[in-house]
């Protein structure tokens, strides 16, 4: 049987337009606007997200977080709408204690072409029952991340078989599946075996691994080198999900 080389799209979290331009130039498939100093899913100012979208090539999707999960579903809905107005292609929403009510509320929003991505925080429990609800609500994908970065990386917290179950269950539901949470270059080979659509990075792209520090070009190159680029030659391995906003771009390896 032919051995198909596995790959995933590389999501790089950035704090400003300068970092965004850098990671896009070095081959990031998705630029993610996030304030790591404000929590696991800290939100950047809307003006900053708009500036990031303006400085990143149109072929590179931009995602943006709205802040850590809140039990206030109306506040979450308002935050999603306001972030969608920045020009971001994807808005990421963390699922907390009010996840089911949040999903139901967001299902009623009219976001135009902006897609929703839900984030489950593994160290606070993984509720697999949310996957079907997210699909029914029109979410484009789900990611598995961590809330407390001091506890280590996602592979330190979640067994490989559980991560694999998450990816497989999400994909069977018709959504794309992503893994993130203090990931580093050395995690990539084993995570690719789980066939995620996206691998997300912040600390692993920063100087000394400090997620609140600045992006380090050599760290970005190290991660990009180890994730095969999604191009025509690897089309069978890329497994493009339905939402066009998350489709891999045709690109040369900038590393």
Residue pairs with C-beta under 8 A, 6 or more apart in sequence:
4 236
4 237
5 228
5 234
5 237
6 192
6 193
6 195
6 228
6 237
7 192
7 227
7 228
7 229
7 230
7 234
7 237
7 238
8 191
8 192
8 196
8 197
8 198
8 199
8 227
9 29
9 30
9 197
9 198
9 199
9 230
9 238
9 246
9 248
10 27
10 28
10 29
10 30
10 198
10 199
10 201
10 223
10 224
10 227
11 28
11 29
11 30
11 31
11 32
11 63
11 178
11 180
11 198
11 199
11 200
11 201
12 23
12 28
12 30
12 31
12 32
12 200
12 201
12 202
12 205
12 215
12 220
13 32
13 33
13 34
13 36
13 200
13 201
13 202
13 205
14 20
14 22
14 23
14 31
14 32
14 33
14 34
14 52
14 215
15 33
15 34
15 35
15 36
15 44
15 48
16 44
16 48
16 51
16 52
17 48
17 51
17 52
17 54
17 55
19 214
19 215
20 31
20 33
20 52
20 55
20 56
20 62
21 55
21 56
22 215
22 217
22 220
23 31
23 205
23 215
23 220
24 31
24 56
24 57
24 60
25 254
26 217
26 220
26 221
26 224
26 254
26 255
27 220
27 224
27 229
27 251
27 253
27 254
27 255
28 60
28 220
28 224
29 60
29 61
29 198
29 230
29 248
29 249
29 251
30 60
30 61
30 62
30 63
30 90
30 198
30 246
31 52
31 56
31 60
31 61
31 62
31 63
32 62
32 63
32 64
32 65
32 92
32 200
33 44
33 48
33 49
33 52
33 62
33 63
33 64
33 65
33 88
34 41
34 42
34 43
34 44
34 64
34 65
34 202
35 42
35 43
35 44
35 65
36 42
36 202
36 203
36 211
36 212
37 212
38 67
38 68
39 67
39 68
40 68
40 94
40 121
40 145
40 146
40 147
40 148
40 149
41 65
41 66
41 67
41 68
41 69
41 92
41 94
41 119
41 145
42 65
42 67
42 68
43 64
43 65
43 66
43 67
43 79
43 83
44 52
44 64
44 65
46 82
46 83
46 85
46 86
49 62
49 64
49 83
49 86
49 87
49 88
50 86
50 87
52 62
53 62
53 86
53 87
53 88
53 89
54 87
56 62
59 249
60 249
61 89
61 90
61 245
61 246
62 87
62 88
62 89
62 90
63 88
63 89
63 90
63 91
63 92
63 117
64 83
64 86
64 88
64 90
64 91
64 92
65 91
65 92
65 94
65 119
66 76
66 79
66 80
66 83
66 91
66 92
66 93
67 79
67 94
68 94
68 96
68 147
69 93
69 94
69 95
69 96
69 97
69 98
69 99
69 102
69 121
70 76
70 96
70 98
71 96
71 97
71 98
72 98
73 98
73 101
73 102
73 104
73 105
74 105
76 93
76 102
76 105
76 106
77 105
77 106
77 109
80 91
80 93
80 106
80 109
80 111
80 116
81 109
81 111
83 91
84 91
84 111
84 112
84 114
88 114
89 113
89 114
89 115
89 245
90 114
90 115
90 116
90 117
90 140
90 245
90 246
91 111
91 114
91 115
91 116
91 117
92 116
92 117
92 118
92 119
92 143
93 102
93 106
93 116
93 117
93 118
93 119
94 118
94 119
94 121
94 145
95 102
95 103
95 118
95 119
95 120
95 121
95 127
95 130
96 102
96 121
96 124
99 127
99 130
100 130
100 133
103 118
103 130
103 133
103 134
103 137
103 139
104 133
104 137
106 116
106 137
106 139
107 136
107 137
107 138
113 245
115 139
115 140
115 141
115 243
115 245
115 246
116 137
116 138
116 139
116 140
117 139
117 140
117 141
117 142
117 143
117 178
118 130
118 134
118 139
118 141
118 142
118 143
119 142
119 143
119 144
119 145
120 126
120 127
120 130
120 142
120 143
120 144
120 145
120 166
121 145
121 146
121 147
122 144
122 145
122 146
122 154
122 157
122 158
122 181
123 146
123 147
123 148
123 151
123 157
124 147
126 144
126 158
126 162
126 166
128 165
128 166
128 169
130 142
131 142
131 169
131 170
131 173
131 175
132 173
134 142
134 173
134 175
135 173
135 174
135 175
139 175
140 175
140 176
140 241
140 242
140 243
140 245
140 246
141 170
141 175
141 176
141 177
141 178
141 197
141 198
141 241
141 243
141 246
142 166
142 170
142 175
142 176
142 177
142 178
143 177
143 178
143 179
143 180
143 198
143 200
144 154
144 158
144 163
144 166
144 177
144 178
144 179
144 180
144 181
145 154
145 180
145 181
145 200
146 153
146 154
146 157
146 180
146 181
146 182
149 181
149 182
149 203
149 211
151 157
152 182
153 181
153 182
153 183
153 184
153 187
154 163
154 179
154 180
154 181
154 182
154 183
154 187
155 163
155 183
155 187
155 190
155 191
157 181
160 190
160 194
163 179
163 191
163 194
164 194
166 177
166 179
167 177
167 179
167 194
167 195
167 196
168 195
170 176
170 177
171 177
171 195
171 197
174 242
175 241
176 197
176 198
176 241
176 243
176 246
177 196
177 197
177 198
178 196
178 197
178 198
178 199
178 200
179 191
179 194
179 196
179 198
179 199
179 200
180 198
180 199
180 200
180 201
180 202
181 200
182 202
182 203
182 204
182 211
183 191
183 199
183 200
183 201
183 203
183 204
184 201
184 203
184 204
184 209
184 223
185 204
185 219
185 222
185 223
185 226
187 204
188 199
188 223
188 226
188 227
189 226
191 199
192 199
192 227
195 239
197 239
197 241
197 246
198 246
199 227
201 223
202 211
203 209
203 210
203 211
204 219
204 223
205 215
205 216
205 219
205 220
205 223
206 212
206 213
206 214
206 215
206 216
206 219
207 213
207 214
207 216
207 219
221 254
221 255
224 253
224 254
224 255
225 253
225 255
228 234
228 237
229 251
229 252
229 253
230 237
230 238
230 240
230 248
230 249
231 248
231 250
231 251
231 252
232 250
238 248
240 247
240 248
241 247
